[in-house]
Amino acid sequence: MSHSPTHPVESPETVPFKAETRQLLNILIHSLYTEREIFLRELISNASDALTRMDFELLTNRNVVSPEAPLEIRITANAEANTLTIADTGIGMTAAELSENLGTIAHSGARAFIEAAKTGAGKLSDMIGQFGVGFYSAFMIADGIRVTSRSYQPDAEAATWFSTGADTYTIEPADRVERGTVVTLHLKEDAKEFLQPHRLREVIKKHSDFISFPIYIGEDPEQVNRQTAIWRQTPRKVDEKEYKEFYKQLTLDLEEPLTSAHMSVDAPVQMYAILYIPTSPERNLFSIRKEDGLKLYSRKILIQDYCRDLLPDYLRFVQGVVDSEDLPLNVSRESVQSNRVMIQLKKLVTAKVLDMLKKMTQDKPEEYGKFWEAFKPYLKQGAATEQVEPENIYPLLRFHSLHSPDRWISLDQYIQEMKSGQKGIYYVLGDDERSLRHSPHLDLIRRHGYDVLLLADPVDSFVLLRLTKYQEKPLQNVAAANLDLPEADAEEDAEDEQAQKALSDTDTAALVGRFKEHLGDRVADVRVTNRLAGSPARLVDPEGALNPEMQRVYRMLERDFEAPKKVLELNPRHPILVHLSAHPADPQLDGLVVEQLYEDALLIEGLHPDPASMVARIQKIIEAALQ
């Protein structure tokens, strides 16, 4: 149908809905919703849009209907008539615009919504805003909707649109003097909760608290929305106390946040945000934030309470609010489509969070230490999985080391304290930091005075698959048989030679043979090494074997993986081996000592399947020593 934009219809006119709209209404009317309250959010959003357009029009044009009318939204419940009314003083609509806006659904929104509903692609309440069909959500709670509107244009006439959700709607002239739109809902019997002021306040506080225009409810008008969003204020006008108060309102967290950041960005997208790092990843009993994710607003209208699309998964603990002018309301509500704006928002917010953490490491190192203790699994997850610039996470990682077993150090600190001539960042893997400090792989490292990162967290192996160098310094496992270390000082070698007389080549070969004979095919080889000092033996991987980090990853993932047989390396200067060599070959004693040394090495590597089984053997060795 076609009407002049300014002239009214002459009499009530009944118009059939298009097929897609009828299908849509059928889905909405006969669906059971767990979140029927979203109808109010959608109607307030529409009213806010009309007010925004009117506000813009008034900047250049005062020749309008009711130019002095305040820009506002009023919600009134009438229990006797069983109606709920949402009125605004916005730009209004003509009869033609009512028919165009409410009689059909723009573009392919209805068809897309119907297809999504048929395929079960998501909750219908999630999809309503996504496909631009928000107005029709009111049919979830109403069995009749009347919309009366007067356009801002002085020569336009008022009109009324009415539908029960059946196959048709009517448009007829209306008697309305003021500019704006009034939506009157005749509520279904099971929707009378929305006549209660406290229920209306609850829904408005949740979904529309920061709408730019005042929202009043009741016959004695009471403004229920805060209207001024703290995140849209100029950062220099908001003090620390206000940020903390907003955080408590947002989360009900009993603890203050570790740090916060206020963003106001004009390009490449316009956005406002306040972000918080909580003290703990654990939510307290009273927390109102039940899931991970940020609150997402579009023009101060809540789109999603828990948006996980604004940050990578490893930063999911961050709390806060993001609001963008560039995010179209009809694109997203509770489900946010992947689009150019969202991609840019995510990039900006992620960079800001990482910058917050970096700033904390510099300005509040003690606070960052507390943060690391609580949130290290998250950042390690990021270092192991992040595909986009993972190197931004590496400076935030913290470690215990051989020289710093009780304090967290960064990779930057490690490099600053490196000894002259040190070629790489050394680390050792294991299951327990205390055991790692006694690892035989550290013998030669100790002699040189190098520091070693102690990596006992299972996630560390995953991190090392990506983190192979830092500031051009390679990360090197001290357990590697081919670890490139500088030669020891000749004077130190002479002292060691005097303190611990090495076996002759003949005695060494004989001793290696005794080990090989006893261990058989449980090891790939037995050989001597000059990499040990205080330890009698160690296990290393044979040449060409899968690296230790990947082996640990496979074990943790319980993949079908057969660990390579290890090479047992012996220290020909260690007293145990010197005495064993001097002792005549004794199958019984050899078996006890060789087995114990081999299983000691297994234990240190975290590979022993049954450590308690060693007890009986240790007791036999004690008996032999006492005899």
Legacy VTK file of the C-alpha trace (Angstrom):
# vtk DataFile Version 3.0
C-alpha trace
ASCII
DATASET POLYDATA
POINTS 627 float
0.000 0.000 0.000
1.162 3.578 -0.530
0.362 6.749 1.377
1.564 10.296 1.292
4.092 10.804 4.078
1.987 13.601 5.588
-1.682 12.866 4.890
-3.793 10.433 6.926
-5.789 7.486 5.715
-9.453 8.406 5.335
-10.889 5.473 7.318
-9.790 2.262 9.074
-7.979 0.082 6.613
-7.316 -3.623 7.094
-4.071 -4.847 5.555
-2.794 -8.450 5.421
0.646 -9.196 6.766
3.137 -10.571 4.279
3.752 -14.326 4.448
7.143 -13.995 6.187
5.699 -11.700 8.838
2.811 -14.095 9.522
5.280 -16.948 9.963
7.361 -14.798 12.271
4.394 -13.840 14.435
3.308 -17.453 14.656
6.732 -18.443 15.984
6.768 -15.646 18.558
3.182 -16.027 19.770
3.432 -19.783 20.255
6.915 -19.928 21.699
7.678 -20.294 25.386
10.405 -17.893 26.428
12.567 -17.912 29.499
13.506 -14.282 28.853
10.251 -12.655 27.821
11.384 -9.458 29.547
13.460 -8.558 26.476
10.309 -7.115 24.834
10.697 -4.074 27.103
14.333 -3.657 26.168
13.383 -3.716 22.475
10.561 -1.172 22.820
12.721 1.160 24.922
15.485 0.780 22.337
13.068 1.797 19.560
11.896 4.774 21.622
15.498 5.796 22.290
16.269 5.662 18.559
13.257 7.910 17.842
14.410 10.376 20.507
17.956 10.392 19.155
16.683 11.195 15.666
14.491 13.966 17.079
17.409 15.370 19.061
19.447 15.507 15.856
16.568 17.148 13.926
16.193 19.871 16.567
19.801 20.935 16.050
18.860 22.564 12.738
15.067 22.677 12.647
12.691 24.201 15.195
9.667 24.103 12.862
8.390 20.883 14.357
5.419 19.672 16.375
5.870 20.366 20.100
9.372 21.889 19.818
9.598 22.428 23.590
8.525 18.908 24.563
11.194 17.237 26.728
12.888 14.207 25.187
11.821 11.337 27.426
10.257 7.877 27.742
7.257 7.223 30.002
6.013 3.767 30.986
2.589 3.381 32.577
0.801 0.247 33.812
-2.989 0.033 34.104
-3.990 -2.993 36.150
-7.727 -2.505 35.560
-7.379 -2.406 31.778
-4.510 -4.933 31.863
-2.381 -2.679 29.657
1.206 -1.489 29.608
2.054 1.727 27.747
5.458 2.869 26.490
5.380 6.473 25.241
8.121 8.666 23.794
8.412 12.218 22.504
10.595 11.171 19.599
10.425 11.832 15.876
7.093 10.022 15.425
5.619 8.288 12.368
3.048 9.014 9.686
0.440 6.454 8.610
2.673 5.405 5.727
5.658 5.016 8.015
3.614 2.959 10.484
2.626 0.630 7.663
6.180 0.447 6.363
7.874 -0.004 9.728
5.348 -2.253 11.475
3.478 -3.948 8.640
6.554 -5.450 7.030
10.009 -6.420 8.148
12.812 -4.644 6.379
15.119 -6.563 4.085
15.299 -10.299 4.711
15.185 -10.110 8.501
12.006 -12.158 8.891
13.132 -14.881 6.493
16.550 -15.099 8.148
14.967 -15.276 11.591
12.546 -18.000 10.499
15.314 -20.093 8.955
17.434 -19.751 12.078
14.458 -20.724 14.237
13.729 -23.798 12.081
17.321 -25.013 12.190
17.594 -24.447 15.915
20.671 -22.254 15.443
20.169 -20.656 18.852
17.674 -19.440 21.424
14.974 -17.302 19.820
15.446 -14.663 22.495
19.083 -14.417 21.418
18.118 -13.906 17.777
15.342 -11.338 18.068
17.574 -8.282 17.993
20.022 -9.942 15.652
17.529 -9.987 12.774
15.852 -6.650 13.433
12.503 -8.047 14.563
12.574 -6.573 18.069
9.166 -4.841 17.980
7.397 -8.149 17.333
8.840 -9.647 20.525
6.056 -7.752 22.321
3.627 -10.397 21.030
5.267 -12.811 23.465
3.456 -11.064 26.302
0.602 -9.228 24.534
-2.471 -10.449 22.686
-3.031 -7.014 21.163
-0.738 -4.078 20.339
-1.854 -0.555 19.510
0.680 2.004 18.239
-0.447 5.617 17.958
2.018 8.106 16.527
2.266 11.747 15.466
5.166 12.737 13.225
7.324 15.757 14.047
6.293 17.284 10.683
3.773 20.125 11.315
1.405 19.143 8.494
1.371 15.423 9.326
-1.665 13.745 10.871
-1.619 11.195 13.643
-2.437 7.546 12.927
-2.922 4.294 14.799
-1.635 0.838 13.911
-3.301 -2.156 15.598
-2.846 -5.921 15.480
-3.686 -8.969 17.542
-0.911 -10.935 15.895
-3.351 -12.587 13.488
-3.068 -12.397 9.691
-3.897 -8.693 9.398
-3.313 -5.287 10.934
-5.325 -2.065 10.703
-4.308 1.537 10.209
-6.698 4.404 10.917
-6.613 8.120 11.733
-5.919 9.048 15.347
-6.565 11.992 17.611
-3.157 12.940 18.970
-1.784 16.463 19.337
1.686 15.811 20.787
4.657 14.609 18.804
5.886 11.074 19.392
4.698 7.488 19.694
2.621 5.550 22.221
2.786 1.736 22.237
-0.039 0.156 24.252
0.170 -3.561 25.006
-2.846 -5.576 26.143
-1.122 -8.198 28.273
-1.768 -11.916 28.216
-2.996 -13.489 31.434
0.414 -15.026 32.174
2.256 -11.712 31.686
0.725 -9.619 34.433
4.048 -9.486 36.257
4.903 -6.628 33.888
2.210 -4.493 35.494
4.239 -4.409 38.714
6.480 -1.317 39.137
9.231 -3.311 40.856
9.388 -5.767 37.921
9.565 -2.923 35.402
12.342 -1.247 37.411
14.246 -4.530 37.531
14.113 -5.005 33.751
15.032 -1.381 33.000
17.966 -1.463 35.456
19.232 -4.632 33.839
18.867 -3.757 30.167
18.378 -0.008 29.744
19.986 1.682 32.750
22.233 3.923 30.654
19.809 5.031 27.923
20.623 8.696 27.173
17.072 9.867 27.841
15.162 9.693 31.138
12.797 6.741 31.582
9.891 7.381 33.933
7.410 4.844 35.303
4.094 5.279 37.069
1.435 7.987 37.257
3.688 9.927 39.645
6.724 9.889 37.411
9.847 8.312 38.893
13.019 8.205 36.832
14.428 4.681 37.012
17.481 4.780 34.750
20.811 6.322 35.687
21.037 7.902 32.226
24.664 9.061 32.597
27.013 6.191 31.836
30.279 6.498 33.777
32.223 5.000 30.877
31.050 7.814 28.590
32.325 10.523 30.902
35.690 12.162 30.308
38.255 10.021 32.192
39.815 13.030 33.949
36.390 13.865 35.450
36.012 10.442 37.087
37.945 9.815 40.299
39.290 6.542 41.663
36.472 6.246 44.190
33.842 6.373 41.426
35.622 3.662 39.449
35.692 1.415 42.514
32.031 2.088 43.307
31.033 1.250 39.733
33.047 -1.989 39.943
31.165 -3.014 43.081
27.815 -2.198 41.427
28.858 -4.185 38.377
30.105 -7.291 40.193
29.162 -7.126 43.899
32.757 -8.249 44.469
33.758 -7.696 48.100
37.382 -7.070 47.073
38.540 -3.993 45.187
39.957 -4.593 41.695
43.729 -4.785 41.265
43.647 -2.144 38.553
41.332 -0.501 36.030
41.443 1.373 32.725
39.078 3.860 31.104
39.003 3.944 27.284
37.611 6.612 24.980
38.441 5.945 21.331
37.328 7.721 18.150
39.173 5.679 15.515
39.206 3.177 13.888
35.850 2.749 15.677
34.129 4.907 18.249
34.021 3.167 21.593
33.998 3.712 25.326
35.032 1.166 27.920
35.930 0.628 31.543
37.940 -2.521 32.220
38.847 -4.112 35.549
41.323 -6.773 36.670
39.722 -8.527 39.671
41.705 -9.732 42.671
40.711 -13.350 42.144
39.310 -15.454 39.308
36.931 -17.062 41.797
33.510 -15.415 42.089
32.186 -14.844 45.573
28.842 -16.158 46.728
27.085 -12.844 46.113
28.558 -12.038 42.714
26.005 -10.986 40.106
28.443 -11.824 37.314
27.701 -15.517 36.871
29.665 -16.034 33.669
32.827 -14.799 31.983
32.573 -11.914 29.542
32.169 -8.148 29.307
28.914 -6.186 29.258
28.427 -5.004 25.671
26.384 -1.880 24.936
25.499 -0.213 21.668
24.749 3.480 22.215
24.202 2.809 25.925
21.727 -0.006 25.220
22.705 -3.391 26.624
23.360 -5.851 23.822
24.903 -8.729 25.743
25.435 -9.303 29.432
28.341 -11.726 28.977
30.130 -11.014 25.721
33.009 -13.438 25.120
33.782 -12.001 21.666
35.592 -8.878 22.868
38.609 -10.624 24.385
40.599 -13.775 23.647
39.690 -16.712 25.850
42.795 -16.409 28.020
41.630 -12.930 29.183
38.103 -14.071 30.014
38.576 -13.100 33.683
38.497 -9.366 32.851
35.384 -7.502 34.050
33.917 -4.335 32.617
31.776 -2.559 30.062
32.285 -1.807 26.361
30.006 0.596 24.468
30.290 1.382 20.759
28.494 3.880 18.570
29.476 1.862 15.501
27.829 -1.410 16.459
24.420 -1.511 14.723
21.588 -2.370 17.055
19.891 -4.536 14.451
23.011 -6.625 13.947
23.503 -7.846 17.480
21.829 -8.258 20.814
22.595 -11.290 22.943
24.363 -13.056 20.096
27.057 -10.997 18.444
27.879 -11.761 14.862
31.455 -11.684 13.741
31.795 -8.441 11.829
34.338 -5.746 11.090
33.373 -3.586 14.072
33.602 -6.476 16.536
37.015 -7.461 15.185
38.290 -3.917 15.681
36.748 -3.673 19.153
38.398 -6.933 20.173
41.785 -5.734 18.946
41.481 -2.457 20.875
40.208 -4.025 24.104
42.791 -6.824 24.057
45.646 -4.368 23.528
44.352 -2.249 26.417
44.156 -5.181 28.835
47.708 -6.280 27.988
48.843 -2.683 28.422
47.121 -2.557 31.844
49.005 -5.655 32.930
52.314 -4.381 31.558
51.797 -1.104 33.408
51.083 -3.041 36.598
54.394 -4.924 36.238
56.205 -1.571 36.110
54.240 0.559 38.590
52.936 -2.047 41.044
55.241 -5.095 40.902
53.939 -6.415 44.224
50.343 -6.179 42.995
51.377 -7.940 39.797
52.934 -10.707 41.889
49.525 -11.250 43.525
47.897 -11.187 40.104
50.351 -13.775 38.735
49.757 -16.125 41.665
46.011 -16.041 40.984
45.862 -15.826 37.178
49.001 -17.569 35.862
47.008 -20.445 34.268
45.204 -17.912 32.076
48.303 -16.152 30.764
50.102 -19.456 30.240
47.104 -20.610 28.226
47.480 -17.458 26.137
51.209 -17.993 25.606
50.502 -21.560 24.483
47.492 -20.947 22.244
47.350 -17.321 21.088
47.725 -17.104 17.316
47.865 -13.307 17.003
51.071 -11.748 18.353
51.684 -14.152 21.262
54.948 -12.280 21.886
52.852 -9.570 23.608
52.148 -12.073 26.389
55.734 -13.263 26.949
56.881 -10.217 29.007
53.999 -10.885 31.409
55.105 -14.449 32.221
56.825 -15.113 35.542
59.042 -17.982 36.706
60.886 -19.413 39.661
64.519 -20.185 38.960
67.591 -21.853 40.442
68.822 -18.493 41.757
65.323 -17.195 42.614
63.357 -20.157 43.983
61.125 -17.967 46.161
60.432 -14.941 43.946
58.875 -14.564 40.537
61.162 -13.268 37.800
60.395 -12.228 34.227
62.281 -13.229 31.111
63.568 -9.654 30.944
64.979 -9.947 34.467
66.564 -13.277 33.582
68.319 -11.734 30.569
69.483 -8.719 32.593
71.123 -11.056 35.110
72.703 -13.430 32.570
76.403 -14.121 32.985
78.894 -13.043 30.379
79.237 -15.660 27.667
75.844 -17.255 28.349
74.237 -18.081 25.017
70.645 -18.878 25.895
67.865 -18.888 28.462
68.209 -22.203 30.276
65.333 -24.176 31.758
64.670 -27.595 33.235
61.364 -29.512 33.119
59.911 -31.672 35.843
56.963 -32.346 38.108
58.103 -30.615 41.270
60.248 -27.512 41.786
62.024 -28.921 44.843
63.082 -31.999 42.901
64.174 -29.876 39.963
66.607 -27.947 42.157
68.461 -31.228 42.708
68.329 -32.376 39.104
71.608 -33.921 37.792
71.114 -31.845 34.635
72.113 -28.803 36.705
75.561 -30.113 37.705
77.562 -28.387 34.998
75.220 -25.368 35.014
76.003 -24.812 38.696
79.724 -24.924 37.941
79.295 -22.055 35.492
76.995 -20.139 37.844
74.174 -19.906 35.319
70.554 -19.449 36.355
67.922 -21.963 35.214
64.125 -21.554 35.005
62.343 -24.255 37.019
59.327 -25.393 34.993
57.151 -27.762 37.000
53.697 -26.667 35.803
52.188 -29.149 33.291
51.155 -26.202 31.092
54.796 -25.117 30.739
55.430 -27.814 28.142
52.652 -26.402 25.984
54.081 -22.887 26.380
57.528 -24.051 25.249
56.125 -25.355 21.979
55.529 -21.705 21.018
58.011 -19.821 23.187
61.294 -20.952 21.622
63.192 -17.669 21.904
62.897 -14.304 23.621
64.746 -11.148 22.616
66.721 -13.291 20.165
67.883 -15.544 23.026
66.962 -19.222 22.443
65.293 -21.111 25.266
67.361 -24.252 25.896
66.585 -27.357 27.932
69.557 -28.202 30.182
68.574 -31.876 29.897
69.519 -31.883 26.216
72.530 -34.132 25.595
73.871 -31.688 23.044
73.470 -28.538 25.154
76.095 -26.052 24.007
77.910 -24.832 27.133
81.263 -23.065 27.339
84.185 -25.262 28.356
84.868 -25.299 32.080
87.837 -23.381 33.391
91.079 -25.450 33.235
91.861 -24.671 36.852
88.394 -25.874 37.907
88.942 -29.075 35.913
92.240 -29.657 37.707
90.567 -29.183 41.110
87.796 -31.598 40.153
90.344 -34.093 38.895
92.154 -33.970 42.227
88.975 -34.110 44.299
87.397 -36.916 42.290
89.788 -39.243 40.513
88.164 -40.441 37.310
88.177 -44.087 36.289
90.646 -45.184 33.689
89.357 -45.829 30.180
89.622 -49.588 30.786
87.719 -49.465 34.070
85.122 -47.133 32.546
84.485 -49.478 29.625
84.104 -52.415 32.003
81.679 -50.512 34.224
79.582 -49.407 31.237
79.434 -53.050 30.166
78.125 -54.110 33.584
75.331 -51.486 33.344
74.415 -52.517 29.805
74.303 -56.175 30.752
71.941 -55.563 33.636
69.626 -52.963 32.046
69.426 -54.659 28.646
66.906 -53.147 26.258
65.339 -50.875 28.887
67.783 -48.187 27.775
68.907 -47.133 24.316
72.538 -46.921 25.425
74.863 -46.460 28.392
77.775 -44.031 28.102
79.958 -41.726 30.176
79.643 -37.925 30.225
81.575 -34.926 31.490
78.314 -33.024 32.141
77.866 -34.425 35.671
79.601 -33.381 38.883
77.655 -34.157 42.050
75.372 -36.770 40.490
76.332 -40.340 39.519
73.996 -40.637 36.495
71.292 -39.016 34.423
68.889 -39.940 31.623
68.857 -38.128 28.286
67.051 -38.662 25.009
68.838 -40.413 22.155
69.721 -38.374 19.105
66.715 -37.783 16.821
64.114 -38.409 19.532
61.039 -36.224 19.948
61.948 -33.245 22.137
61.132 -33.553 25.872
58.496 -30.787 25.737
56.492 -32.627 23.083
56.866 -35.922 24.940
55.351 -34.350 28.064
52.525 -32.836 26.029
51.676 -36.231 24.535
51.717 -37.851 27.974
49.395 -35.192 29.397
47.023 -35.471 26.458
47.087 -39.265 26.849
47.820 -39.643 23.171
48.974 -42.957 21.721
52.635 -42.304 22.253
55.549 -44.604 23.006
58.280 -42.696 24.824
61.739 -43.255 23.337
64.149 -45.372 25.363
66.551 -43.143 27.230
70.314 -43.058 27.226
71.857 -43.519 30.672
74.876 -41.265 31.124
77.377 -42.067 33.889
79.740 -39.822 35.818
83.089 -41.727 35.939
84.308 -39.491 38.795
81.434 -40.099 41.177
82.453 -42.053 44.333
79.602 -44.564 43.955
80.771 -45.565 40.487
84.453 -45.489 41.449
83.776 -47.858 44.373
81.494 -50.038 42.258
84.231 -50.353 39.635
86.777 -51.315 42.294
84.406 -53.919 43.687
84.642 -57.327 42.016
81.721 -58.035 39.741
78.928 -59.409 41.886
75.690 -60.146 40.034
73.588 -59.609 43.145
75.210 -56.362 44.327
75.605 -55.030 40.777
71.940 -55.634 40.196
70.910 -53.716 43.306
73.172 -50.703 42.659
72.615 -50.472 38.903
68.846 -50.801 39.312
68.774 -48.170 42.047
70.849 -45.658 40.072
68.656 -46.186 37.001
65.411 -45.800 38.949
66.777 -42.754 40.809
67.253 -41.147 37.394
63.728 -42.177 36.372
62.335 -40.670 39.541
64.092 -37.332 38.996
62.758 -37.191 35.436
59.211 -37.842 36.630
59.116 -41.130 34.715
59.091 -43.701 37.528
55.834 -45.686 37.397
55.975 -46.901 41.022
58.428 -45.077 43.354
57.318 -47.063 46.414
58.694 -50.231 44.815
62.229 -48.936 45.451
61.934 -49.263 49.223
62.737 -52.987 49.420
65.816 -52.564 47.202
67.085 -49.604 49.221
66.847 -51.712 52.372
68.880 -54.514 50.776
71.574 -52.029 49.735
71.696 -50.753 53.345
72.103 -54.330 54.600
74.941 -54.925 52.139
76.653 -51.682 53.169
76.453 -52.596 56.878
77.970 -56.028 56.217
LINES 1 628
627 0 1 2 3 4 5 6 7 8 9 10 11 12 13 14 15 16 17 18 19 20 21 22 23 24 25 26 27 28 29 30 31 32 33 34 35 36 37 38 39 40 41 42 43 44 45 46 47 48 49 50 51 52 53 54 55 56 57 58 59 60 61 62 63 64 65 66 67 68 69 70 71 72 73 74 75 76 77 78 79 80 81 82 83 84 85 86 87 88 89 90 91 92 93 94 95 96 97 98 99 100 101 102 103 104 105 106 107 108 109 110 111 112 113 114 115 116 117 118 119 120 121 122 123 124 125 126 127 128 129 130 131 132 133 134 135 136 137 138 139 140 141 142 143 144 145 146 147 148 149 150 151 152 153 154 155 156 157 158 159 160 161 162 163 164 165 166 167 168 169 170 171 172 173 174 175 176 177 178 179 180 181 182 183 184 185 186 187 188 189 190 191 192 193 194 195 196 197 198 199 200 201 202 203 204 205 206 207 208 209 210 211 212 213 214 215 216 217 218 219 220 221 222 223 224 225 226 227 228 229 230 231 232 233 234 235 236 237 238 239 240 241 242 243 244 245 246 247 248 249 250 251 252 253 254 255 256 257 258 259 260 261 262 263 264 265 266 267 268 269 270 271 272 273 274 275 276 277 278 279 280 281 282 283 284 285 286 287 288 289 290 291 292 293 294 295 296 297 298 299 300 301 302 303 304 305 306 307 308 309 310 311 312 313 314 315 316 317 318 319 320 321 322 323 324 325 326 327 328 329 330 331 332 333 334 335 336 337 338 339 340 341 342 343 344 345 346 347 348 349 350 351 352 353 354 355 356 357 358 359 360 361 362 363 364 365 366 367 368 369 370 371 372 373 374 375 376 377 378 379 380 381 382 383 384 385 386 387 388 389 390 391 392 393 394 395 396 397 398 399 400 401 402 403 404 405 406 407 408 409 410 411 412 413 414 415 416 417 418 419 420 421 422 423 424 425 426 427 428 429 430 431 432 433 434 435 436 437 438 439 440 441 442 443 444 445 446 447 448 449 450 451 452 453 454 455 456 457 458 459 460 461 462 463 464 465 466 467 468 469 470 471 472 473 474 475 476 477 478 479 480 481 482 483 484 485 486 487 488 489 490 491 492 493 494 495 496 497 498 499 500 501 502 503 504 505 506 507 508 509 510 511 512 513 514 515 516 517 518 519 520 521 522 523 524 525 526 527 528 529 530 531 532 533 534 535 536 537 538 539 540 541 542 543 544 545 546 547 548 549 550 551 552 553 554 555 556 557 558 559 560 561 562 563 564 565 566 567 568 569 570 571 572 573 574 575 576 577 578 579 580 581 582 583 584 585 586 587 588 589 590 591 592 593 594 595 596 597 598 599 600 601 602 603 604 605 606 607 608 609 610 611 612 613 614 615 616 617 618 619 620 621 622 623 624 625 626
